[in-house]
Amino acid sequence: MTRPVNLRQARKQRARDEKRAQGDANAAKYGEAKHARAARRAEDERTGRAHEAHKRDD
């Protein structure tokens, strides 16, 4: 015979798992370190300037 499942505990565990997954997604989306973010922005700005410098003046 299978083991009985407490539905209240199962519901709470599922909610915890969903919150954990949402937190992990947010960490991946917004969790960039300040120095890494600054370096990425500087690189983006540099490449943007290089791109603008090579545009044609038609």
C-alpha positions as CSV (number, residue, x, y, z in Angstrom):
1,M,0.0,0.0,0.0
2,T,1.2,3.5,-0.7
3,R,2.1,6.0,1.9
4,P,-0.6,8.6,2.8
5,V,0.0,12.1,1.7
6,N,-0.8,15.1,3.8
7,L,-2.4,17.5,1.3
8,R,-1.8,20.6,3.3
9,Q,1.9,19.8,3.5
10,A,2.0,19.0,-0.2
11,R,0.3,22.2,-1.1
12,K,2.7,24.3,1.0
13,Q,5.7,22.5,-0.5
14,R,4.5,23.1,-4.0
15,A,4.1,26.8,-3.2
16,R,7.6,26.9,-1.7
17,D,9.0,25.3,-4.9
18,E,7.2,27.8,-7.1
19,K,8.5,30.7,-5.0
20,R,12.0,29.3,-5.2
21,A,11.7,29.0,-9.0
22,Q,10.5,32.6,-9.3
23,G,13.3,33.8,-7.1
24,D,15.9,31.9,-9.2
25,A,14.4,33.5,-12.4
26,N,14.6,36.9,-10.8
27,A,18.2,36.3,-9.7
28,A,19.2,35.4,-13.2
29,K,17.4,38.4,-14.7
30,Y,18.4,41.1,-12.2
31,G,21.2,39.6,-10.1
32,E,24.2,41.1,-11.9
33,A,27.0,42.4,-9.7
34,K,27.6,46.1,-9.7
35,H,31.1,45.9,-11.2
36,A,30.0,43.5,-13.9
37,R,27.0,45.7,-14.7
38,A,29.3,48.8,-15.0
39,A,31.7,46.9,-17.2
40,R,28.9,45.7,-19.5
41,R,27.4,49.2,-19.8
42,A,30.9,50.6,-20.6
43,E,31.4,48.0,-23.3
44,D,27.9,48.6,-24.7
45,E,28.6,52.4,-24.8
46,R,32.0,51.8,-26.5
47,T,30.5,49.5,-29.2
48,G,27.7,52.0,-29.7
49,R,30.1,54.8,-30.3
50,A,32.1,52.7,-32.7
51,H,28.9,51.8,-34.6
52,E,27.9,55.5,-34.8
53,A,31.3,56.5,-36.1
54,H,31.1,54.1,-39.0
55,K,27.7,55.3,-40.2
56,R,27.4,56.9,-43.6
57,D,26.4,60.5,-44.0
58,D,23.8,60.1,-46.8
